[in-house]
Amino acid sequence: AITREVGYREKTGVYLMNLATLFIQLERFDEAFAALDEARALAESLKHTWLMTGVDLVTGSGFSKVSNYPEAESLLQKALAAAGKDGLQEYVGLALFELAVVALATDRPALARQYGEESLAVLTAVAHFKAAEVAEWLAKLA
């Protein structure tokens, strides 16, 4: 609330995105999607493509968790394309992993492995903490 009052709209968008991530982990999806809607509105009003890409990524992840795989895949593909265009390698790696999860859930194991391997390569290259989780996930596919 303080960031809204003093006008830190960009930070508010990031905080809302992070809050939504936490709500998704807690399986409080209504609250997550409400926070993401607000973050999306801020990102659009600010014309911040990196924030919009992050919102798409987190929203896609949320849709995946509630088994809305078509919507998840659509948003994750959008996030992947935007992240690639803008050179946001962390988001590329994360989007690829989320797409791998969706591919596996929709019975496309070869595509899931491909996305997972691509994700691991990108996340390892940028020394992202989630690389270990992706490696573990890939090992379970064998």
N, C-alpha and C positions, 0 to 999 in steps of 0.2 A: 504494500500500500504506500509506503514511503516513496518508492521510486516513481510511482504514478503521480504523487502529489508534487514532487519537485521536477518532474518532466523528463526523467531518464527512460524514455520510451524504449530505446534499444535494449537496455539492461532489463527492463520489465519483460520484454519479449523473451529474452534468454532465460530469465527466472521462471517464467510461465512454462517454457519448454522443459526446463529441468524439473519443475514441479510435476508436470504431466508424466515425465519419465518415471518419477517416483510413484505416482498414482498407478501407472501401468504395472509396476513391479508389485504393488500392493493389491492389484486386481480391483481397483476402484476406477472403473473405466468411465463412468459418467463424468466424474470429476476430471479425469485425464482429458477427455474429449472437450469438455468445457474450457479447460485451461488452454488447450491447443487451438480452439476456435478464437480465443482472445489473442493468443500469440500470432495466429495467422493474420488477424485483422491489423495488428500492429506492424507486422512484417510487410504487409501489402501497402499500408499507409506510408511506411518509411521507404519503401522500394528497396529493401535489403534482401538481395537474392540469397545470400548465405544464410540468413535467418529463415527465409521461406523454405530453403532446401532442408534445413534442420527440422522445421515444423513438419514438412512432408515426410521426412525420415521417421520421426517419432510417431506421427499419426499412422503411417504405414505399419510400423511395429505394433501399435495398439490394435489396429484392425486385424493383424495376424493373430494376436493373442485372443481375440474374440471370434476367430475362425471366419472372418470376412475376407477370404483370400483374394477374390477378384479386386476389391477396393485396395487391399494391402499391396498387391502386386502393382497396380496402376500407380499408386503414390510412390512406391519404392523405385519403380522404373523412372518416374519423373525426377525423383531426388537424385538418382544415379546419373541421369543425363545432365542435370544442372550442376551437380558436383564435379563431374568430369569436365564440363565446359569451363567452370570457374576455377579448376585446379584445386578443389577441396578434397585432398587425398584421404583424409580421415573419414569424411562423409562417403566417399567412394567405397572404401573398405567396409564401413558399417552397412551401407545400403546393399552391397553384394552379399554380406552375411545374412541380412534379413531376407533377401531374395532367395538365398539358399534354404532357409527355414521354410519359406512359403513353398518352394519347389518340392521339398521333401514332403510337406504336409499335403500337397496336391498330387502325390504319387509320380513325381518326376525325379527319381534318384540320380540319374546321370547329370541332369541340369543342376541339381542340388550340390553334387560334388564339384562340378565346374565352378559354380558361383562361390562355393566354400573355399576352393583352392585359390581362386582369384582374390577373394577377400583376405585370406591369410597372407598372401604375397604383399598386398598393399598395406595391411595393418602391421606386418613385420617391418616393412620398409620405413614406416613412419614411427616405429617403436610404440605402437598403441597397446595399452594394457589389455585390450580385448583379444589380441592375437592368440594368447594362450587358450582362451575359451574356444576360439574358432578351431585351433589345432586339436583340442580335445573333442570337439563336435565332429570334426572330420575323421578322427580315429575311430569313433563309434560307428561311422558309416561302413567301415570295412567289412 
